[in-house]
Amino acid sequence: MKDPFVEEVRKHRLEHTRQFDSDLHRICEDLREFEATLGERVVTLEPKRRRPATASRKATPKRRKP
């Protein structure tokens, strides 16, 4: 089953890609310029910090020497 929203996003992405002849550098530059026009509408989140490993995990058994 095709999702109409996904299909629409893919259609616009393909059009945008064609506009810049599939040049990734130019595509990213255009997106950065567009993002700059959004002002405070763009949210930048803090990176998630990893939790330390808990003691409840089983330790890997050590190999015996022959």
C-alpha positions in Angstrom: 0.0 0.0 0.0 1.5 3.3 -1.0 1.3 6.2 1.4 0.1 9.4 -0.5 2.1 11.7 1.8 5.3 9.7 1.2 4.6 9.7 -2.5 4.2 13.5 -2.5 7.4 14.1 -0.6 9.3 11.9 -3.0 7.8 13.7 -6.0 8.9 17.1 -4.6 12.3 15.8 -3.7 12.8 14.4 -7.2 11.8 17.7 -8.7 14.2 19.6 -6.4 17.0 17.1 -7.3 16.4 17.6 -11.1 16.4 21.4 -10.6 20.1 21.1 -9.5 21.1 18.3 -11.9 21.6 15.9 -9.0 24.5 18.0 -7.7 24.4 17.3 -4.0 26.6 20.4 -3.1 24.1 22.7 -4.9 21.1 20.9 -3.4 22.5 21.3 0.2 23.4 24.9 -0.5 19.8 25.7 -1.6 18.4 23.9 1.5 20.7 25.9 3.8 19.6 29.2 2.2 15.9 28.1 2.6 16.6 27.1 6.2 18.1 30.6 6.9 14.8 32.2 5.9 12.8 30.2 8.5 14.4 32.1 11.5 13.2 30.7 14.8 11.0 28.0 13.1 13.9 25.6 13.0 14.5 23.7 16.2 18.0 22.5 17.1 17.9 19.8 19.8 20.6 19.0 22.3 22.4 15.7 21.5 21.1 12.8 23.6 23.6 11.6 26.1 24.1 7.9 26.5 23.4 6.3 29.8 26.2 4.4 31.5 25.9 0.6 31.3 24.1 -0.9 34.2 25.5 -3.7 36.4 22.5 -5.9 35.6 24.0 -6.9 32.3 25.7 -10.3 32.3 29.4 -10.2 31.9 31.0 -12.0 29.0 32.6 -15.3 30.3 36.3 -15.4 30.1 38.0 -18.0 27.9 40.0 -20.7 29.4 43.6 -21.1 28.4 44.4 -24.5 26.8 
